Amino acid sequence: MMNYKPVTEEVLEALRKAVGAEYVMTDPETLDKYKTDEETDPHYHHLPEVVVMPANTEEVAAVMKIANEFDVPVTPRSAGTSVSCGAVPVCGGIVLLMERMDKILELNKEGMYMVVEAGARTLEIQEYANKEGFLYAGDPCSADSCLIGGNIATNAGGNKAVRYGTTRNQVYSVEVVTPTGDIVTLGSTLKKNSTGYCLEQLVMGSEGTLGIITKATLKLLPLCPYKLDILAIFTELDKAIGVVPNLIKAGLNPTSVEFMDNGFVRSASDYCELKLPHYEDGYYVIITVETFNEEELESKMEQLDEICTESGATDVLEADERVWKIRRNCLESTRVLSLISTSDDLVVPVDKIAECIEHLNEVSKKYSFKLLCLAHAGDGNLHFQILKCDLSEEEWEKQLSEFHAEAYAYVYSLGGRLSGEHGIGAKKLPAMEKYTDPVEMKMMRAIKAALDPKGILNPGKVFNVR
């Protein structure tokens, strides 16, 4: 880790001149608010020394130049919905908020793109596109609260990734402030481009370590007029997971395939005060298909019913908003069971999903914590929520470490990786360094050192700078 300097009065005065005194905050209440993101374990909390709210790209650039001049670390923060400590200021210094940069600047119908500032809320982008007859396909589960800049920085996935891909697949170009304070636009509204390195894709998913995204040009798609949500309920885990490859091989091209184990079915149902069929013993698979004509929708509905039934579904029902409410509140619901937990979003090849879930469920039986599982089953992204419950702090850390050592090694043996959409942040940094190919890690460190020679931007995330 680099040697950083504290935020002095001289630094504060420079920041006040750059963004305005009212947007430079050092009061204890504000600092305490930004010591964490969605992380509830105090072990990971770190207080910033100052919180800054720039109004535009130029002010962001000015903050970065000040940080470089005074050797002060900067942690960019979107809406703070990270569950991997991605927005925790692990080295103190400046927390830089994007909330004031929240405008939707343009929707071009002919070019089918939208230009937005990084602080625009994802749900508002989706709704604005829908109103104009288009689809913005990025759809993380926290869409109602997360901001687009954070989505791009972490390459967020979500419910629709099986059909449309992750956030990086929805972006033409990004305006970026580099770690040294330069401003550049990477990418363009082109269907193809073989002109030099694909730098926009490098910045997307880099978790704010290679640049601060301030503006983006998003791809839009025609909005499908017909949509169907199906809830397939299974009472056996292997059959619930086994339906996924059958759906993919049938050529249904589903928009989403979401899996919830019974632990999540019960916790989220209780949290939402809703009870659907097989609350006590059901595994839920939610399947969405979209079409441009009604006849095709009816055909796919019949196929879905047939495939799910043949795969062992106990019930196949049309899913209404209650089902999606339960799905959206899965992670939030576990806080009622345990204030401290950890969320893994392991990703494996699609054909290894069933094997992975069954194996890690079996492994977890050796431990005293509670393990729940949900998945973006259509793209191999598995969310294991591990709850501390009544374990002592010492025993919790010990058991979690032992389980992760076994689980991560197993996932990599399947060709999987540590994260499908949440990112590495600070929380998975040790595992990232352990399981990543040394040559790959060497390349990433070289890129970081070239773009951020002082290690100023979001230090302590993804990997340690050496």
Helices and strands as residue ranges (DSSP letters): H 9-19, G 21-23, E 24-25, H 28-33, G 42-44, E 50-52, H 57-70, E 74-77, E 94-97, E 104-108, E 113-117, H 122-131, E 134-135, H 148-154, H 161-164, G 167-170, E 171-177, E 183-187, H 199-203, E 212-219, E 221-222, E 226-234, H 237-249, E 256-260, H 262-272, E 283-291, H 294-310, E 315-318, H 321-328, H 330-337, E 341-347, G 350-352, H 353-364, E 370-376, G 377-379, E 381-387, H 393-413, H 429-435, H 438-451
